[in-house]
């Protein structure tokens, strides 16, 4: 047998408590969207030769991991959020 609990309450409202990013990150986000910046870093890693290419590749990996982890909820299933 499988018993499941169905949540029937209204969803929890967080209000306007959005995490603020540093001003440089917000400026870059307005000028160049993050996916485009990651693609440009990958393209630069293919075009450039040597250690700068490695730096561009690591920067692209770090940016994609940072933005991907920032999009995940930290609460899990707490407070009626999935």
MARNU-102441 format. One line per field, with one value per atom (N, C-alpha, C, CB): residue number from 1; residue in three letters; atom name; x, z, y. Coordinates in pm, 1 decimal, decimal comma. Glycine has a CB too. Example, Ala and Ser with C-alpha at 12.3 -4.5 7.8 and 13.67 -1.06 7.14 Angstrom:
2
markol: c(1:1:1:1:2:2:2:2);
zaza: c(ala:ala:ala:ala:ser:ser:ser:ser);
lumdren: c(N:CA:C:CB:N:CA:C:CB);
xx: c(1319,0:1230,0:1320,0:1130,8:1285,0:1367,0:1290,0:1408,4);
zz: c(780,0:780,0:780,0:904,6:708,0:714,0:787,0:572,5);
yy: c(-569,0:-450,0:-330,0:-447,3:-225,0:-106,0:3,0:-59,8);
***
This chain:
82
markol: c(1:1:1:1:2:2:2:2:3:3:3:3:4:4:4:4:5:5:5:5:6:6:6:6:7:7:7:7:8:8:8:8:9:9:9:9:10:10:10:10:11:11:11:11:12:12:12:12:13:13:13:13:14:14:14:14:15:15:15:15:16:16:16:16:17:17:17:17:18:18:18:18:19:19:19:19:20:20:20:20:21:21:21:21:22:22:22:22:23:23:23:23:24:24:24:24:25:25:25:25:26:26:26:26:27:27:27:27:28:28:28:28:29:29:29:29:30:30:30:30:31:31:31:31:32:32:32:32:33:33:33:33:34:34:34:34:35:35:35:35:36:36:36:36:37:37:37:37:38:38:38:38:39:39:39:39:40:40:40:40:41:41:41:41:42:42:42:42:43:43:43:43:44:44:44:44:45:45:45:45:46:46:46:46:47:47:47:47:48:48:48:48:49:49:49:49:50:50:50:50:51:51:51:51:52:52:52:52:53:53:53:53:54:54:54:54:55:55:55:55:56:56:56:56:57:57:57:57:58:58:58:58:59:59:59:59:60:60:60:60:61:61:61:61:62:62:62:62:63:63:63:63:64:64:64:64:65:65:65:65:66:66:66:66:67:67:67:67:68:68:68:68:69:69:69:69:70:70:70:70:71:71:71:71:72:72:72:72:73:73:73:73:74:74:74:74:75:75:75:75:76:76:76:76:77:77:77:77:78:78:78:78:79:79:79:79:80:80:80:80:81:81:81:81:82:82:82:82);
zaza: c(unk:unk:unk:unk:unk:unk:unk:unk:unk:unk:unk:unk:unk:unk:unk:unk:unk:unk:unk:unk:unk:unk:unk:unk:unk:unk:unk:unk:unk:unk:unk:unk:unk:unk:unk:unk:unk:unk:unk:unk:unk:unk:unk:unk:unk:unk:unk:unk:unk:unk:unk:unk:unk:unk:unk:unk:unk:unk:unk:unk:unk:unk:unk:unk:unk:unk:unk:unk:unk:unk:unk:unk:unk:unk:unk:unk:unk:unk:unk:unk:unk:unk:unk:unk:unk:unk:unk:unk:unk:unk:unk:unk:unk:unk:unk:unk:unk:unk:unk:unk:unk:unk:unk:unk:unk:unk:unk:unk:unk:unk:unk:unk:unk:unk:unk:unk:unk:unk:unk:unk:unk:unk:unk:unk:unk:unk:unk:unk:unk:unk:unk:unk:unk:unk:unk:unk:unk:unk:unk:unk:unk:unk:unk:unk:unk:unk:unk:unk:unk:unk:unk:unk:unk:unk:unk:unk:unk:unk:unk:unk:unk:unk:unk:unk:unk:unk:unk:unk:unk:unk:unk:unk:unk:unk:unk:unk:unk:unk:unk:unk:unk:unk:unk:unk:unk:unk:unk:unk:unk:unk:unk:unk:unk:unk:unk:unk:unk:unk:unk:unk:unk:unk:unk:unk:unk:unk:unk:unk:unk:unk:unk:unk:unk:unk:unk:unk:unk:unk:unk:unk:unk:unk:unk:unk:unk:unk:unk:unk:unk:unk:unk:unk:unk:unk:unk:unk:unk:unk:unk:unk:unk:unk:unk:unk:unk:unk:unk:unk:unk:unk:unk:unk:unk:unk:unk:unk:unk:unk:unk:unk:unk:unk:unk:unk:unk:unk:unk:unk:unk:unk:unk:unk:unk:unk:unk:unk:unk:unk:unk:unk:unk:unk:unk:unk:unk:unk:unk:unk:unk:unk:unk:unk:unk:unk:unk:unk:unk:unk:unk:unk:unk:unk:unk:unk:unk:unk:unk:unk:unk:unk:unk:unk:unk:unk:unk:unk:unk:unk:unk:unk:unk:unk:unk:unk:unk:unk:unk:unk);
lumdren: c(N:CA:C:CB:N:CA:C:CB:N:CA:C:CB:N:CA:C:CB:N:CA:C:CB:N:CA:C:CB:N:CA:C:CB:N:CA:C:CB:N:CA:C:CB:N:CA:C:CB:N:CA:C:CB:N:CA:C:CB:N:CA:C:CB:N:CA:C:CB:N:CA:C:CB:N:CA:C:CB:N:CA:C:CB:N:CA:C:CB:N:CA:C:CB:N:CA:C:CB:N:CA:C:CB:N:CA:C:CB:N:CA:C:CB:N:CA:C:CB:N:CA:C:CB:N:CA:C:CB:N:CA:C:CB:N:CA:C:CB:N:CA:C:CB:N:CA:C:CB:N:CA:C:CB:N:CA:C:CB:N:CA:C:CB:N:CA:C:CB:N:CA:C:CB:N:CA:C:CB:N:CA:C:CB:N:CA:C:CB:N:CA:C:CB:N:CA:C:CB:N:CA:C:CB:N:CA:C:CB:N:CA:C:CB:N:CA:C:CB:N:CA:C:CB:N:CA:C:CB:N:CA:C:CB:N:CA:C:CB:N:CA:C:CB:N:CA:C:CB:N:CA:C:CB:N:CA:C:CB:N:CA:C:CB:N:CA:C:CB:N:CA:C:CB:N:CA:C:CB:N:CA:C:CB:N:CA:C:CB:N:CA:C:CB:N:CA:C:CB:N:CA:C:CB:N:CA:C:CB:N:CA:C:CB:N:CA:C:CB:N:CA:C:CB:N:CA:C:CB:N:CA:C:CB:N:CA:C:CB:N:CA:C:CB:N:CA:C:CB:N:CA:C:CB:N:CA:C:CB:N:CA:C:CB:N:CA:C:CB:N:CA:C:CB:N:CA:C:CB:N:CA:C:CB:N:CA:C:CB:N:CA:C:CB:N:CA:C:CB:N:CA:C:CB:N:CA:C:CB);
xx: c(82,9:0,0:86,9:-94,1:35,3:107,0:15,7:154,1:58,4:-16,5:61,4:-41,3:-8,5:57,7:-15,0:62,3:60,6:4,5:-1,7:88,9:-121,5:-139,9:-156,0:-262,7:-72,5:-77,0:-190,3:60,5:-285,7:-401,2:-403,7:-527,6:-301,5:-297,4:-251,1:-204,9:-275,7:-226,7:-75,1:-288,8:-7,8:138,4:187,4:191,9:302,1:363,3:415,2:477,7:388,6:433,1:557,8:320,2:666,1:790,9:793,6:907,4:705,1:709,9:813,2:743,0:878,8:979,0:1119,7:955,1:1145,0:1277,2:1363,5:1266,6:1401,0:1486,9:1632,6:1453,8:1719,6:1860,5:1922,1:1937,6:1991,0:2051,2:2190,6:2055,6:2224,0:2355,9:2442,3:2347,6:2574,0:2661,6:2637,8:2808,0:2673,6:2641,8:2712,7:2679,4:2832,4:2903,9:2834,6:3049,4:2785,6:2713,1:2581,9:2685,4:2512,9:2387,8:2413,7:2317,4:2524,6:2559,0:2592,2:2677,4:2670,6:2702,2:2577,7:2806,2:2486,6:2362,8:2274,6:2286,6:2280,4:2202,2:2268,5:2181,6:2400,8:2472,0:2482,3:2610,6:2514,1:2535,7:2473,7:2687,7:2371,4:2308,9:2408,8:2187,1:2387,8:2482,4:2503,7:2435,8:2400,5:2428,4:2515,2:2297,7:2495,0:2577,7:2722,3:2520,9:2742,0:2877,9:2948,3:2874,6:2877,0:2936,3:2972,6:2840,0:2886,3:2916,2:3036,4:2794,5:3044,9:3159,6:3288,9:3137,6:3283,9:3403,3:3444,0:3379,5:3348,1:3380,2:3439,9:3254,5:3384,3:3439,0:3580,0:3347,3:3601,5:3735,9:3834,1:3734,3:3789,0:3878,0:3918,2:3811,2:3831,4:3866,2:3957,5:3740,5:3944,7:4021,4:4159,2:3944,6:4163,7:4288,3:4371,8:4260,0:4503,3:4592,0:4666,3:4691,6:4688,9:4770,8:4690,0:4870,4:4755,6:4693,7:4573,8:4796,3:4572,0:4448,6:4325,6:4466,7:4345,2:4233,4:4185,5:4274,5:4279,1:4242,9:4166,8:4368,9:4213,2:4143,2:4002,3:4221,0:3984,5:3849,9:3759,3:3857,8:3814,9:3734,2:3693,9:3812,1:3788,4:3754,6:3656,8:3881,2:3670,3:3575,9:3435,6:3622,5:3426,1:3295,4:3233,8:3308,4:3316,2:3265,6:3221,8:3373,1:3302,4:3268,8:3141,9:3385,0:3127,8:3007,1:2882,2:3022,1:2892,4:2773,9:2737,4:2797,2:2836,4:2806,6:2747,3:2932,6:2801,6:2752,6:2609,5:2842,2:2580,8:2445,9:2347,3:2445,1:2393,3:2305,4:2271,5:2369,1:2370,0:2344,5:2264,0:2475,3:2277,3:2198,3:2050,9:2252,8:2022,9:1884,3:1812,8:1880,0:1887,7:1826,2:1774,6:1925,9:1659,2:1611,3:1694,4:1462,1:1727,9:1808,0:1721,2:1891,1:1590,7:1502,0:1456,0:1382,9:1470,9:1419,6:1268,3:1469,8:1207,2:1060,5:1005,2:1013,2:1088,6:1046,9:964,1:1170,5:868,0:784,9:709,1:871,2:656,2:571,3:638,0:441,2:767,9:838,7:905,8:943,3:904,4:972,7:1080,8:875,0);
zz: c(0,0:0,0:0,0:119,7:-63,5:-70,3:-18,0:-216,0:88,3:143,4:114,4:297,2:64,4:30,5:97,7:-123,2:137,8:196,9:88,8:319,9:70,4:-27,4:47,8:-119,5:16,7:82,7:20,8:69,3:101,9:50,1:92,5:95,1:164,6:206,3:92,0:327,5:106,9:7,3:14,4:29,2:-98,8:-97,0:-10,1:-238,7:49,0:135,8:51,5:219,9:92,0:18,7:86,1:11,8:11,3:65,2:67,8:-15,7:-3,9:-12,9:-116,9:125,0:-92,5:-186,0:-133,2:-213,2:-70,0:-14,3:-115,4:115,9:-222,4:-321,9:-287,3:-464,0:-307,0:-276,1:-373,6:-280,6:-319,1:-403,2:-444,0:-329,7:-569,1:-621,0:-614,2:-765,5:-614,2:-617,5:-742,6:-610,6:-735,5:-845,3:-974,6:-807,4:-964,7:-1085,6:-1152,5:-1052,5:-1073,3:-1127,0:-1191,3:-1015,1:-1128,2:-1184,9:-1315,4:-1084,0:-1321,0:-1443,7:-1556,7:-1419,0:-1527,6:-1629,8:-1674,7:-1577,7:-1582,1:-1616,8:-1709,6:-1492,3:-1696,8:-1786,9:-1922,9:-1724,6:-1924,8:-2051,7:-2131,6:-2025,9:-2066,0:-2133,4:-2048,7:-2157,7:-2097,7:-2018,3:-1987,3:-2092,7:-1876,1:-1829,8:-1928,5:-1700,3:-1991,8:-2088,7:-2205,2:-2142,8:-2249,3:-2358,9:-2313,4:-2410,7:-2192,0:-2139,6:-2127,0:-2002,5:-2085,4:-2073,7:-2211,8:-2001,4:-2310,5:-2447,1:-2503,5:-2538,6:-2480,3:-2527,8:-2461,0:-2502,2:-2333,5:-2266,9:-2324,0:-2116,5:-2355,6:-2419,0:-2557,6:-2428,6:-2634,0:-2767,1:-2756,6:-2842,9:-2658,0:-2639,2:-2598,9:-2533,8:-2521,4:-2483,1:-2603,1:-2378,5:-2704,1:-2824,6:-2917,3:-2898,9:-2919,1:-3011,3:-2954,8:-3042,0:-2827,2:-2762,3:-2734,3:-2630,3:-2731,5:-2706,9:-2575,5:-2822,4:-2504,6:-2384,1:-2256,9:-2394,1:-2156,1:-2023,9:-2023,2:-1926,5:-2107,0:-2109,7:-2153,2:-2204,0:-2241,9:-2281,9:-2164,5:-2399,1:-2086,3:-1967,4:-1868,2:-1900,8:-1853,2:-1764,0:-1811,3:-1752,3:-1942,6:-1996,7:-1976,6:-2146,8:-1995,2:-1976,4:-1830,3:-2023,5:-1739,3:-1597,0:-1554,5:-1511,9:-1611,5:-1580,3:-1629,3:-1643,6:-1748,0:-1799,8:-1711,7:-1944,7:-1666,6:-1578,1:-1444,3:-1555,8:-1389,3:-1260,1:-1269,3:-1210,1:-1377,3:-1393,5:-1410,2:-1513,9:-1489,9:-1508,6:-1379,9:-1621,5:-1302,9:-1175,7:-1076,2:-1117,5:-1071,2:-978,3:-1010,4:-982,5:-1138,9:-1176,7:-1163,5:-1319,9:-1190,8:-1174,5:-1029,2:-1234,8:-942,1:-800,0:-739,4:-725,3:-793,4:-743,6:-780,8:-798,8:-887,4:-930,0:-848,1:-1077,4:-782,4:-702,8:-570,9:-677,4:-524,7:-394,0:-282,5:-375,9:-182,5:-71,6:35,6:-11,2:33,1:136,8:109,7:150,7:-12,4:-47,0:-49,9:52,0:23,0:28,2:147,1:32,8:214,0:330,9:284,7:413,6:360,6:336,7:204,8:338,2:174,0:56,6:-73,4:72,1:-86,8:-211,2:-263,2:-189,2:-394,6:-454,7:-545,6:-531,4);
yy: c(-118,2:0,0:123,9:0,1:226,3:352,7:463,3:383,0:528,6:641,5:768,5:624,7:868,7:994,9:1111,0:1015,3:1209,2:1329,5:1437,4:1377,0:1492,7:1598,0:1729,5:1569,4:1825,7:1956,7:2038,6:2032,1:2079,4:2151,7:2297,9:2084,4:2342,4:2483,0:2571,7:2500,8:2701,1:2796,4:2803,1:2936,8:2829,6:2837,8:2952,7:2853,8:2933,1:3033,3:3148,7:2971,6:3271,8:3390,2:3447,3:3497,1:3457,2:3510,2:3662,8:3459,0:3724,7:3870,7:3913,1:3933,3:4022,4:4074,3:4053,8:4222,2:3941,9:3916,3:3842,6:3835,8:3908,0:3845,3:3872,4:3896,8:3772,7:3794,5:3895,1:3661,5:3991,3:4095,0:4052,3:4230,9:4081,5:4051,1:4176,0:3997,5:4159,8:4276,9:4360,5:4233,9:4487,6:4578,9:4539,4:4721,3:4483,8:4443,2:4325,1:4407,4:4232,7:4117,2:4162,8:4012,9:4256,5:4308,3:4383,3:4401,0:4458,8:4531,7:4435,5:4626,3:4332,0:4232,8:4157,7:4134,6:4132,6:4063,8:4145,1:4029,8:4277,0:4362,3:4377,5:4499,5:4385,8:4403,7:4274,6:4458,2:4166,1:4038,8:3928,5:4012,5:3861,4:3754,5:3643,0:3696,5:3574,2:3473,0:3359,9:3416,6:3306,6:3199,0:3246,0:3142,6:3368,0:3420,1:3438,4:3554,1:3484,6:3502,3:3367,4:3573,7:3265,2:3132,8:3077,7:3037,1:3099,4:3054,5:3128,4:3074,8:3259,6:3336,7:3290,7:3485,9:3256,5:3204,9:3069,7:3193,2:2984,2:2855,5:2876,1:2767,2:2970,3:2999,4:3057,2:3097,6:3143,2:3199,1:3091,2:3309,8:2991,7:2882,0:2798,0:2793,9:2790,7:2715,8:2795,0:2675,7:2925,7:3009,6:3043,6:3138,1:3079,8:3119,3:2993,9:3198,2:3011,8:2898,5:2916,8:2881,5:2808,3:2811,7:2828,6:2921,9:2888,5:2905,0:2999,8:2955,2:3104,2:3185,3:3104,5:3304,3:3006,1:2919,9:2835,5:2829,0:2785,7:2708,5:2796,3:2648,9:2921,0:3014,4:3044,3:3143,7:3061,3:3085,8:2964,1:3121,2:2845,0:2723,3:2707,7:2598,4:2730,0:2720,2:2829,4:2728,2:2948,5:3056,1:3020,6:3188,9:2959,3:2917,9:2809,5:2867,3:2714,2:2608,6:2667,0:2500,1:2757,4:2817,9:2902,0:2904,1:2980,6:3062,7:2976,8:3155,8:2870,1:2786,2:2713,1:2685,1:2669,5:2604,9:2704,0:2541,1:2824,9:2927,4:2966,2:3051,4:2992,5:3032,8:2916,5:3086,4:2794,7:2679,1:2652,2:2556,7:2663,7:2642,6:2756,5:2626,7:2877,9:2990,0:2974,4:3121,9:2900,8:2881,6:2773,8:2845,1:2687,0:2581,6:2637,0:2468,3:2590,7:2635,4:2572,2:2600,5:2649,9:2598,9:2535,3:2710,4:2559,7:2509,1:2367,5:2598,7:2318,5:2185,9:2187,0:2080,2:2096,3:2090,7:2165,6:1947,0:2243,3:2321,6:2441,4:2368,8:2481,6:2600,5:2592,6:2725,8:2476,3:2453,6:2495,4:2528,0:2477,4:2510,1:2384,9:2623,5:2369,3:2254,7:2303,8:2164,7);
***
